[in-house]
C-alpha cells in the first residue's frame, strides 16, 4: 500500500486558473519527499488537495489506500498533520492551548486527557523549546516561536503522514537545523511519511529521499536528489543559470547561482 498515490490529477480554481495538469506520482510509506518549483508551480495546491482542504474532480488521490474524498474530517485528521507557512489564529489562545489542539481528532464530549497525552504534549513542547512559553499568548511570541508551536501541535497529532508547506519559514539557522533533525528522527523512528513543499532547494536536497520538480502545474522531473537536482532541470524550472556542487559532508547536490 502506498502512503500517497496520485493518478492523473488536474485541478483548476473557480477563476479558471489551472493549478495542476495531469499529475501522477506515488510515495512509499516512510519516505521523505520534497516538492520543488517556483511560486505558482502548484506545490501548495497539491498539499491542500492531499490534506482534503481542496476538492478535486479530475483524477484520484489516495492516502494509505483510501480516496481522500471519502475520509471524514476526524478520520483524515488522525492520519495527516499539516504545517503551513503562515498561522494566524483568530483568538488569543496560549501556546499550550495550540499544542493541545493536536489531540482534538481523538477527543469527544466525554473524553478526558490521559497521562500519556499529557506526557506527549509536554515532551514535544520540551523538544521544540517552547515549554517555557506555554502560558504565553500565541499572538505575543515571535514568528519562529509560533512556527515551532504549530509543529508541536502537528506532532502530538501522531500522524502517519506529515505535510509541510515551507515549514522552515521564520526559523533562524539554528532552529532550522534542529527541526530538520527532529523531523528526520520522527521519520526514522516512527516510519512517518513526509511530503513537503520547499523554497530552499539545498535544504530539500539534504533532507529528502526523493524530489518532485514542478513548473506551471506539471511535473518536470521526479526521482532521487541526484536525478532531479541537475543544472539542466533547475535552470529550466527556475529560469536562471545555476552551478551544481556537492555538499562536503553528505555529498548531495547543492545549487549556486551563476552570477
Secondary structure as GFF3:
##gff-version 3
##sequence-region A 1 259
A	DSSP	beta_strand	4	12	.	.	.	ID=ss1
A	DSSP	beta_strand	18	27	.	.	.	ID=ss2
A	DSSP	beta_strand	32	36	.	.	.	ID=ss3
A	DSSP	alpha_helix	43	50	.	.	.	ID=ss4
A	DSSP	beta_strand	58	63	.	.	.	ID=ss5
A	DSSP	beta_strand	66	67	.	.	.	ID=ss6
A	DSSP	three_ten_helix	68	70	.	.	.	ID=ss7
A	DSSP	alpha_helix	73	77	.	.	.	ID=ss8
A	DSSP	beta_strand	80	83	.	.	.	ID=ss9
A	DSSP	alpha_helix	95	100	.	.	.	ID=ss10
A	DSSP	three_ten_helix	101	106	.	.	.	ID=ss11
A	DSSP	alpha_helix	115	127	.	.	.	ID=ss12
A	DSSP	three_ten_helix	131	133	.	.	.	ID=ss13
A	DSSP	three_ten_helix	138	140	.	.	.	ID=ss14
A	DSSP	alpha_helix	143	156	.	.	.	ID=ss15
A	DSSP	beta_strand	161	165	.	.	.	ID=ss16
A	DSSP	alpha_helix	173	190	.	.	.	ID=ss17
A	DSSP	beta_strand	193	197	.	.	.	ID=ss18
A	DSSP	alpha_helix	201	207	.	.	.	ID=ss19
A	DSSP	beta_strand	210	215	.	.	.	ID=ss20
A	DSSP	beta_strand	218	223	.	.	.	ID=ss21
A	DSSP	alpha_helix	225	228	.	.	.	ID=ss22
A	DSSP	alpha_helix	231	238	.	.	.	ID=ss23
A	DSSP	beta_strand	242	246	.	.	.	ID=ss24
A	DSSP	beta_strand	253	257	.	.	.	ID=ss25
###
